[in-house]
Amino acid sequence: MARKIVATQYGEPADSLEVIDVPIPEPDAGEVVVRVRAAGVNPFDAKQVRGLVGSDPAKLPLALGGEAAGVVHTAGADSGVAVGDHVVVYPASGAFAEYVVAPSSNVHTTPAGLDDDAAAALLLAGVTAADILATLGVTAADTLLVHGGSGAVGSIVTARAVAAGATVIATASEANHDRLRELGAIPVSYRGDLEATVRKAAPAPVTAVADTVGSDQAIDVSLALVRPDRIVSIAAWGRIEDGITVVSGATEESKRHRREAIPGLLDDAAQGRLTVEIAGAFDLTEAARALETISGPHPRGKYVLHP
């Protein structure tokens, strides 16, 4: 038997999560069972528990977690991996568990130099960032404004845009400005007159906007700086009528952007070209505390669970 975290109801994590014992999964052909060593904790997980992305009682008990890293436990026929291989699983449905089963297409070899915590925390944020950049078509000719440049997604958008030669202006609290400078961006505070601050800081007019915040302030300022078709968000669903694009991995184009980005993200992280900051780790049994932690003010970086 193996431990797994499920939500037995929708609500606050402390009231909703339970540790249950389940049989260790058996893989079908083309599937892989991975012994999880680390599982990434993301805001979406907390939203799921709270019923903010759907609250269908028929889906309870609800398995949680979407990305993991570990070691192949068993592999079905034609899976392309072997027992003992170190792998990253993304997407990894039900990753808050000691074992997770996934199609082999979701199982990626962990490159040398990338530890389990970093591997487990990389891909959800990484592919989201890659989707934003691919949708915008950012090049060295661009001056890119990133709202939320020090967050998990925003920092990868910033780093990869800088690597592509773009000039990047990124918003963050003053405490994170040094981190943005390390990434190669020009930091600005989101307090006060943000439009004026960005115009003053930018060495050339802004040509594209990557929004990871979703606030009305972020979108209003963006619309004052660029055309709506040069704004891509991951959170501003209520502003689609303004003509901006919101990406979520739902369209075929978005899925392709995300799928194609995975090898490069893993290689960049392993080679040190991309840094995955880990803010802390919780035991699997502390999943509720982990979700409550990321729902409020917390140190910069990603959290992981250790089964």
Secondary structure by P-SEA (a helix, b strand, c coil): cbbbbbbcccccccccbbbbbbccccccccbbbbcccbbbbcaaaaaaaacccccccccccbbbbccbbbbbccccccccccccbbbbbcccccccccbbbbccccbbbbcccccaaaaaaccaaaaaaaaaaaaaccccccbbbbcccccaaaaaaaaaaaaabbbbbbbbcccaaaaaaaacccccccccaaaaaaaaaccccccbbbbccccaaaaaaaaaccccccccccccccccccbbbbbccccaaaaaaaaaaaaaaaaaaaaccbbbbbcccccccaaaaaaaaaacccccbbbbbcc
